[in-house]
Amino acid sequence: MAVRAVRGAVQLEQDEAGHMADQVKQLLTAILDRNGLTADDLISIWFTATPDLHSDFPAVAARELGIVDVPLICAQELDIAGAMPRVVRILAHIESDRSKADLSHVYLGAAASLRKDIAQ
């Protein structure tokens, strides 16, 4: 098994805790499903949120999905002029036999425009 990293992002329609939880759960589930992963394959997850998101911690959604024994951390993205607003990003460190090229990075909705080169 190798240590790999898989990325993803989603743009929220509004800064509301329930909406954030739903969108982050959808993103995290898609990352796991598209890469054939389970919670046991997760080493750690970094969540970042743009500075305009204040309603909750994105990591709450992972805990609500039952990911309870994986280290999680939340951080704030840089406040760059012109950057896409209301975005939550995920960087998950995983154990996998897949090559880096075989990993599916997941960018949902409008967030797909952030990384057209790797979004699937």
Secondary structure, 3 states (H helix, E strand, C coil): CEEEEEEEEEECCCCCHHHHHHHHHHHHHHHHHHCCCCHHHEEEEEEEECCCCCCCCCHHHHHHCCCCCCCEEEEECCCCCCCCCCEEEEEEEEEECCCHHHCCEEEEHHHHHHHCCCEC
